[in-house]
Amino acid sequence: MISRRLRLPRNRIEYLFRKGKKIANDYFTIRYSPAKEGKPDHFCVIISSATEKSAVKRNRLRRQIYEILRLDQKKDDRKNGAKYEMTIIGKKRLPGLEYGQISDKIKDLLNKLSR
């Protein structure tokens, strides 16, 4: 699980849905906004019951995505070094992917974000 200091507060999630920018692929949508100066990235992962009916499987997907983000945060190889507040939303096609594929799809979106 990602540390509490890197989790996005509920009021910022609502802000991102109203005013944040959006990038997407076939498996994820990312709503984001630049973070305030000197703040680290903040994340939130949303997997709805429409994506996966089983709570156990939804939570497993969520934990996998948080782990991918944690490892990416540790590596921090983004080109421009910008920090973001972001909400990652899983789409219906997500449950068919393996961990490595999920990692590749998220990293592709994060690389798009850093351009």
N, C-alpha and C positions, 0 to 999 in steps of 0.2 A: 504494500500500500504506500502511496505517496505521503510524505510528511504533512502534518496539519498546516504548517506555514506556507506550503505550496498549493493548498486547496483554494479554490475560488469561492468567496462568500456569496450567499444567495442573492443579495441585492446587486452584485456585479453580474451575476448570471442574467438577471432580468434586464440589466442595462445592455449586455451584449446582444440579447435577442431584439431589443428595440433599436439600438444604434450601432452595433458592431458590424464590421465587414464580414464577408462570407467567402470561403473557398470550399470546393467540394470535389469529390470523385464518386465512383460508383458505390463505394462502401462507407464513406464518412463525409460529414459536413463539419467544417470548423468555423465557428463564429469567434472573431477575435477583435482585439483592440490593443494598441500599444500600451505597455505598462508605464507607470510613473517612473521618473528618473531614479535610478538606484534600487529599484525593486526587482526581485527575481520573477521568473515566469510563474503564473498561477494557472491551474488547470481545473477542469471539471469534465467528467465523462458521463454521458447520458446514453443509456441503452434502454429503450422503451419496451413495454410488453408486446407492442406490435412487431418489434424486431425479433424477439425471442420470448415465447410464452413461459418457459420454465425459469423461475427465479434463480435457481441454482446455476443454470447456463448463462443467464444475464449477468450474474455477479462474477462468474468466472471470466467472461469477456471483459467486464469492467476492470477486474484485477489485472488481466493481461495487458490491457491498454495502459493502465497506470504504471505498470512495470516498464513497459516500453518507453513511456514518457520520463520515468525516473532515470533510466539508463541514458536516454538522450540528454537529459538535463545534466547528468554527470559528465558526459562527453562534451557537450556544448560546442559542436563544430559548425555552428551557423556562420555564414559568411559575414553578415553585417553586425552580428553581436546584439541585435535588437531583442528586447524582452517583451513578452506579450501576456495578456490575460486571454485565455481561450477556453471555449466550450467545445468538446468533441462529441458529436452526435453520431451514433451508429445507425446505418440504414438496414433495410430488410435483407440485403444480400450478405451481410456480415457473418452470420452464423456458419456459413459453409467454409470459412477460411481457417487455415492452420495458423499457429502463433507466428511463424516466420513470414507468412504472407501478410498477416495483420501488421507486423512490424514494417514491412516494405511499403505498404499502402500509407501508413501514418507518416513515415519518414519522407515519402514523396510529397505529401501535402505540406509538411513542415519545411521542406526545401523550397517549395513554391512560395510559401509564406516569407521566407528570408530573402527572396529576390527583390 
